[in-house]
Amino acid sequence: MVGMRDVAKEAGVSLSTVSLVVNKTGYVSDDMRARVKAAMKELNYMPNELARNLYKNRTNLVGVIVPTIRHPFFATLTAHLQRELAAQGLRTMLCSTADAENGEVEYVDMLRRHMMDGIIVCSHTTHPNDYWTSIHRPIVAFDRVLGGGIASIGSDHEQGGRLMAHMLVNTGAHHVVMIGGPRDQFFDLAAQGDVPDDFDLHKTTFPTIRYYLTLEQELKAAGVRYEYVEAGNVEDFQGYKNAVNDVLNRMPTDGIDAVISSDIGAALCVREAMRRHISIPRDLQIIAYDGTYLTDLAGMKMTAVAQNFDKIAQVAVGNIVRAIAKEGDAKADATSATGRKPYEPDVLIPVTLKLGDTTR
């Protein structure tokens, strides 16, 4: 088997020079680097990636924690994250918390033991903030706020709520129903007793609630009736189907004329409304929230608030790459790297409203 000593002999350089070229560390002149690479090619030498990573104390492995890969939003997000990580020479290790018992804890343990270089957290967590901040390893959160010193990226859900409200008000909606997950999960800090009675949309580790609360505030100001219907956890597709049926059953008596839900809930609503011969959008307007491929597959093109997956992945991966590179300065970064207000993401990614055939 060809080793670095053979490369050094072939190139006529020292073993340390070959090591610097292989591990991409230190200074090597262009002439020396060219000689080493030519020798590697001549001898068909393949560097030992495991040994190189051990030398650098790196695994080139980043964990991505999502609630479930079955959901189109998290499937789409994971695909974008994996592509961005690969462009940085990093591999993705996926954890779907709904499909793997103790997956989150196991990944954190792997991170503590330096079996991976960092974690991007995209799932709701029941751990308190001091659990995450005590890890002292590279962590980036998407649509979660995990504590001081941990970078957080989120879509601008307040903007999303305003976009939906303005469309519904301008198209004459009278009774809007929002279908989503268990509402109490959004008030996790209140459940822990950390939030005063005057709760507002900033005081939660779950920024997604912002589009619901902003939408409610805008509709209330416009005099439009609204209500929230709980469907179930993000992986509970049957729960969404049951909620949709309940809402459509009440349409004639309650005057419901608009439904807002995630792409899954909105798609189920379109399909069921079509089956019942309910006219969309004349009698029922439907707006999806996420903007995944599902908005084109429901039987008619859905109007949707679209999250920017490309930008989310670019910013999240950029943050994790910088955190890994600066791990030695993690304590300094923890006190100065973030200037956000409590419970607020560091970076908000704008959303857009994509018009379809499900709104007037």
N, C-alpha and C positions, 0 to 999 in steps of 0.2 A: 504494500500500500504506500502510495506516495505521500510524504509528509512535508512539513515546512523546511526541514533540513535539506531535503532533496531540492526544493525550490531555491533555497539559498545557494546551494552548490551550483545549480544550473545557471542562476543569475549572476553569480560571482559577488554576492553581497552577504552581509551578516544575517544570522538568524533573527536578530532583533529588528532589522529593517523589514524582513518579510512579515514579522508579527505586526509591525506598525501599519503596513499596507493592508494586511488581511483584516485587522481590527479597526482600521480607519481612525487611528489615534496618532497623535504626535506629528512632527514635521518630517516629510520625506521629499527629496527633490523630485522634480518631474522626470528626470532621466532615470533615477533609481526606481521610481514607481513604474515606469514603462518597462524597465528590465525585469522587475519582479512579475508584472502581469504577463509579459511575454513568456517567461519561464513557466508560470502557472498554466498558461494555455498549451505550451509545448508538452508538459508532463500530464495534462488533463487533471490538474490538482483541483479538488473541490474542498473549500474550507469547511471545517467542522462547525456547523452553526451552533450546536449545543455548547461546545467549548468556548466559542467566541462570545456567546451570550453570558456564560458563567464568568468569563473574564470581565465583562462590562457590568456584571450584576444585573442583567436584564434578561427577560424571557421573550420580549416582543409580542406578548400576549395581553390583550385587554378584554376584561369581562364586560358584557352588556347585559344588564338585568332589566327584563320587561315582565309585565303581568302574564301575558300569554302570546305566543307566536301565532295563534289561530286568529287573532283579531287583525283586520286589515290595516288598521293604523300602525300597530306595533310591528306587523310584518313588513310594511313599507318603510317605517323608520329604521328597523334593523338592517334592511337591505342597503339603505343609504349610508348608515354608519359603517357597515362592513366594507363598503366600497371606499369610503374616505379613509378608514383605518388601513386598508390594503395599500392605498396610495402613499401612506406614510411608512410602509414596510412593517405594519403591525397586523397580527392575526386576531380574529374575533372568537371569543368563547362565550356562547350564548347561554343565559339562564332564564327560563320561563317559570316564574314563581308559582303560577297556578298549576303547572304541569310537572314540577319537581319539588318534592317535599324537602324543606330545609335548604333549598337551593341558594337563597340569599345569604344565609349564615355560612354555608360552605364556601361561597365565593369570597366573602369577606375574610374568612380564615385563610384561604389561599393567598389573598392579597397581603395579609399580615405576614405570612411566611415567605413572601417574595416569590411565590409560584406564578404570579402574574404581575404586570407592571402598573395596572390601574383598573378602575371600574367606572363605567358610565351607568348611572342608576336612572332608570326610566319607569320604575314601578312604585306604587304606593308602599310605604313602609310604616310599620307600627313601632319601630325603634325610636326612642327619643333622640334629640339632636346630639346630646353628649356621647351617644354611642358612636355616631359617625365621626364627630370631631376628635374622638379619642384614638382613632385608627392611625392618624398621622401618615397616611399614604395617599397617592394620587386618586382623587375621586371627583367626578363631575356629575351633576344632577340635571336631568331634563324634566321640566314641569314639576319639580319638587324643590323645596328649600330645606337643606339638611344641616344648616348651621354655619356660623362664622368661619371663613377661611375655605369653605367648599364652594367652588364655582357652580352657579346655577344658571341655566338657560331656560327660557320659556317662550312660547308663542304669546303674542299680544292678545290675550283673550278678552280684555276690556274692549279693544278695538273690534274684535269679532262680535261681541255682544251688541255694540253700537251699530255695526253694519246690518245685523239681522233685525234689530229693532226698527231702524230707519226704513228698511224695505217693507216690513210688515205694516208699519204705521202708514207709509205712503201708498200701500196697496189696499188699505181699508180693512185690515184684519180686526176682528171684534173679540175673539176668544182664542188665545194662544196656549198650547200645551207643550211643555218641555218634558221630554222623556229621557231619563238618565239613571245613573247608578244610585246606590243608597246615599241619600243626602247627608246623613250624619258623618260620612267619611270626609266630607269637605271641612267639617268643623272639628278636626282632630285636636287642635290646640285648646279649643273650648272644652272638649271632653277630658283633657288632661288638667283642666283648671288653670291654664296659663293665659286665658283671654278674659278681659273684663266684659261686663254686660253689653257695652256699646260695641259689640263685634262689628268689624267692617271687613271688606273684601281683601284687605292686605294681610290680615292676621290669620294666616293658615299656611301650612306646609304644602297645600294642594292648590296651586295657582289656577287650575282649570275651573274652579268655582267662579272665577271672575267673569266668565262669559255668561253664566246663568244669572249672577247677581246684577251685573251691568244691564243685561237684557230686561230683568224684572224692573229695575229702577227706571229705565227708559220707557217701558210700556206703562208703568204706573203714572209717570209724568204725562203721558199722552192719553190717559184714560182708557187704556186697552186692558181688558180682563186677561189674566194669565194664571197658570197653575203649573205645579211640578208633579210629575208622576214617576215614582221610583220603579225601575225595571229589574235591577239586580246587579251583581258584580260584572265587571267588564267582560268576563268570559262566559257569562250566563246568557247565551243567545235565546234560549227558551223564555227567559224572563222578559226580554225585549219583545218577543213575539206576543206574550200574554199582555203586556202593557199596551201594545199597539191595538190589539183586539178590544181591550177595555175602552180605550179612547174612542175608537171608531164606533163602538156600540153606543156610546153616549153622545155622538155627534148630533142626532136629531133633537134630543131633549135639551142639551146643554149649549147648543149653538157653537160648537167647536168648529173653527174654520182655518186653523193653522197648527202645524206640528213641527217642532224642532227636536232633532236628536242627532246622535252620532251617525256616521255613514250606515252602520248596521241597522239602527233603529229606523232611520229615514227610508232605507231601501225596503225594509219589511213593511213600512207604512205604505209606500208606493204600491208594492205588490198586492197587499191586502185591499187597499182602496180600489185598485183596478179590478180585483176579483169581485168586489161588491158593487161595481159600476158607479163608484163615486167619481164625479168629474174633478180632475186635477188640471189646472189650478182654480177653476171657476168656483167650486164649492169647498175645496180643501187645498191650501198651500202647504208645501213641505220644504223645509230647508235642512240640509245635511251639514254636519260639522266635522270636518277633518279634510275632506277633499281627496280621498284615495281613489283607486281604480274603481271602487264599488259605485261611485256616483254615476258611472257610465253603464252600469250593468243591471240596473234595477227595473228595466222595462221602459224607462224614459229618462232622459238626461236630467239629473237633479241639480237644482240650485244649491250651491254649497259654499260655506266658508272654508277656504283651503289653507292649510298650514304649509309652510315652505320647507319641505323635507330636505331639499338641497342645502339651504342655508342652515337649518338646524344641525345637520350632520357636520357641515364645515366648521361651525362655531364650536360644537361639542368636541369634535376630534381635535381641533386646534387647541382647545383648553386642556384636554387630557395629555396631548403631546408636550405642551409647555410645562404642565405639572410634573410629568415624568422627568423631563430634562432638568427641572429645578428642584427635584426632590430633596436635595441637600439643603435647600433654603426654605423648606416647607414651613418652619416655625415663623420665619420672618414674613413669608407670604400670608400666613394665616391672620396676621394682625394688620396687614396693610394692603393686601391685594384686592379686597372687596370694599367698596364704598356704598353698597346698597343699604337701603332701609331694612329693618327687620322684616322677615316674611316676604321679601320682594326679590325676584330673580335679578342677577347681575345684568343679563342681556335679554331684551325682548325682541323677538323676531316678528316682523309685521305679517299679518294674514291678509288674504284677499277674498273678495266675494266673486265667485264664478256663477254667472247667470245660466240657468237651465230652463227646462220646460215645466218645473213644478211650482213656479211662482208667477204672479200676474205682472 
